[in-house]
Amino acid sequence: MNEPLMIEKIALYGAPDRMTDALLEALLDKGLRVVVIVDDPTDIAARANLSAKSGNPFDAASVARSVAGVDSVIAVLSSRQLRAGCDADGFERTYDAIIALLEGLPTARVERLILIGDHAWLDDAAQLPAEKIEHLQHSLHKSPLAWTLVDAPGNRASDSQTNDPTAIITLQHYACSVIDQCLPGTSAKQRIRVDARPQAEEAP
């Protein structure tokens, strides 16, 4: 049995976005150190255990430079900044980001990768380029990384325009659940769905 990965420092792609904000708060609340990878690091306000680096998630060499020294990487592919998805244009960005991360992390000797987004290309790829779907699946299969694909929450929780306070609470619960379930590496090489509802809503 593989030993759980020791995670102390995490690189986070996708800020600024409500999902990445929720993940950032949850990570910092757990006492972890976070490096936010953005175009302009001066956009990130200084805080304890938080730093920022410039980087491009669609370029393997940039990924390797940006994540050097961290233990795990979380990329929110569905964020407003990355705008990856499962329509034709969104899938091209999904493809480019996942390939760059799969190639860049081993170079930086980072073992853990969590990809949050719309992974419906695994279910229905009829309208997408077959050769890229095949290459992406093959790259995931052969990758030495302990990766996990996490389905992004529904529109009510991820809609950046909503003013519903319940949606904010739900998003925070989702972020904590992702960290608890995925960060130790127990769901490696899997696609998972995380319940975004607080426990109080689940009680009869």
C-alpha positions in Angstrom: 0.0 0.0 0.0 1.3 3.4 -0.9 2.0 5.8 1.9 -0.2 9.0 2.0 1.7 11.9 0.4 2.9 14.6 2.9 1.3 17.8 1.7 2.4 21.1 3.2 2.7 23.5 0.2 0.2 23.7 -2.7 0.2 25.6 -6.0 -3.2 26.9 -7.1 -4.2 27.8 -10.6 -7.4 29.7 -11.6 -7.4 32.8 -9.4 -9.2 35.1 -9.1 -12.4 33.1 -9.1 -15.0 32.2 -6.4 -14.0 28.5 -6.5 -10.3 29.3 -6.2 -11.1 31.8 -3.4 -13.0 29.1 -1.5 -10.1 26.6 -2.0 -7.6 29.2 -0.9 -9.4 30.0 2.3 -9.9 26.3 3.1 -6.2 25.5 2.5 -5.0 28.4 4.7 -7.5 27.5 7.4 -5.8 24.1 7.5 -2.4 25.7 8.1 -1.1 24.9 4.6 1.1 27.1 2.5 -0.3 28.2 -0.8 1.3 29.6 -3.9 -1.2 31.2 -6.3 -0.1 31.0 -9.9 -1.4 34.1 -11.9 -0.4 36.4 -14.7 0.5 39.2 -12.4 1.5 38.3 -8.8 1.0 41.9 -7.7 -2.7 41.3 -8.0 -2.6 39.0 -4.9 -2.6 40.7 -1.5 0.1 39.5 0.9 -1.1 37.2 3.7 0.5 34.7 6.1 1.3 31.4 4.3 0.3 32.9 1.0 2.6 33.9 -1.9 2.1 34.4 -5.7 4.1 33.6 -8.8 3.6 34.3 -12.4 2.9 31.4 -14.7 1.1 30.0 -17.7 -0.9 26.8 -17.1 -1.0 26.0 -20.8 2.8 25.8 -21.1 4.7 22.8 -19.6 8.0 24.7 -19.2 6.2 27.5 -17.4 4.3 25.0 -15.2 7.6 23.3 -14.2 9.1 26.7 -13.2 6.1 27.9 -11.3 5.4 24.8 -9.2 9.0 24.0 -8.2 9.1 23.3 -4.5 5.4 22.6 -3.9 4.0 19.2 -2.9 0.7 19.4 -4.8 -1.0 21.4 -7.5 -4.7 22.2 -7.8 -5.9 23.6 -11.1 -9.5 24.9 -11.3 -10.0 24.4 -15.1 -13.6 25.7 -14.8 -12.5 29.1 -13.4 -13.1 32.4 -15.1 -9.4 32.7 -15.7 -8.8 29.4 -17.4 -12.2 29.1 -19.0 -11.8 25.5 -19.9 -14.8 23.3 -20.6 -16.4 20.8 -22.9 -17.6 22.8 -25.8 -15.1 22.8 -28.7 -13.2 26.0 -27.6 -13.3 25.0 -24.0 -12.0 21.5 -24.6 -9.0 22.9 -26.5 -8.1 24.8 -23.4 -8.8 21.8 -21.2 -6.6 19.7 -23.4 -3.7 22.2 -23.4 -3.8 22.8 -19.6 -4.0 19.1 -18.7 -1.2 18.1 -21.1 1.0 21.0 -19.8 0.4 20.1 -16.2 1.1 16.4 -16.8 4.3 17.2 -18.5 5.4 20.0 -16.2 4.8 18.5 -12.8 7.2 15.6 -13.1 9.9 18.0 -14.3 9.4 19.9 -11.0 9.2 16.6 -9.1 5.7 17.3 -8.0 3.6 14.1 -7.5 0.1 15.2 -6.8 -2.4 16.9 -9.2 -6.0 17.8 -8.7 -8.0 19.0 -11.7 -11.4 20.6 -11.0 -13.6 21.2 -14.0 -16.1 19.9 -16.5 -14.9 16.4 -17.4 -17.9 15.5 -19.5 -15.5 14.8 -22.4 -15.0 11.5 -20.7 -18.7 10.7 -21.1 -19.6 12.2 -24.6 -16.8 13.2 -26.9 -18.7 12.8 -30.2 -18.3 16.5 -31.1 -14.7 16.7 -30.0 -11.4 15.9 -31.9 -11.0 12.1 -31.5 -7.2 12.2 -31.7 -6.9 14.7 -28.8 -9.4 12.8 -26.7 -7.3 9.6 -27.2 -4.0 11.4 -26.5 -5.4 13.0 -23.4 -6.7 9.7 -22.1 -3.4 8.0 -22.9 -1.4 10.7 -21.2 -3.5 10.4 -18.0 -3.1 6.6 -18.1 0.6 6.6 -18.5 1.3 9.6 -16.2 3.4 8.9 -13.1 1.4 11.6 -11.2 -1.2 10.8 -8.5 -3.8 12.8 -10.3 -7.5 13.1 -9.6 -10.3 14.6 -11.8 -12.9 16.3 -9.7 -16.2 17.4 -11.3 -16.9 21.1 -10.7 -20.0 21.9 -8.7 -23.3 22.8 -10.3 -24.1 26.2 -11.7 -25.8 27.4 -8.5 -22.6 27.0 -6.5 -20.1 28.1 -9.2 -22.0 31.1 -10.8 -19.9 34.1 -10.1 -22.9 36.4 -10.5 -25.1 34.8 -7.9 -26.0 36.8 -4.7 -27.5 33.7 -2.9 -25.6 33.4 0.4 -26.5 29.7 0.5 -24.4 29.2 -2.7 -21.4 30.7 -0.9 -21.8 28.4 2.0 -22.2 25.4 -0.4 -19.0 26.4 -2.3 -17.0 26.6 0.9 -18.2 23.2 1.9 -17.3 21.9 -1.5 -13.8 23.3 -1.3 -13.3 21.7 2.2 -14.6 18.4 0.9 -12.2 18.4 -2.1 -9.3 19.1 0.1 -10.2 16.4 2.6 -11.0 13.7 0.0 -8.3 14.4 -2.6 -5.2 16.1 -1.1 -3.8 13.0 0.7 -3.8 11.1 -2.6 -6.4 8.5 -1.6 -8.4 9.1 -4.8 -5.4 8.9 -7.2 -6.0 8.0 -10.9 -9.8 8.5 -10.4 -12.6 10.8 -11.5 -14.8 11.7 -8.5 -17.8 13.8 -7.7 -17.8 15.7 -4.4 -21.1 16.6 -2.6 -21.4 20.4 -2.4 -24.2 20.4 0.3 -23.4 21.2 3.9 -24.1 18.4 6.3 -27.0 20.3 7.9 -28.9 20.2 4.6 -28.4 16.5 4.3 -29.9 15.6 7.7 -33.5 14.3 7.6 
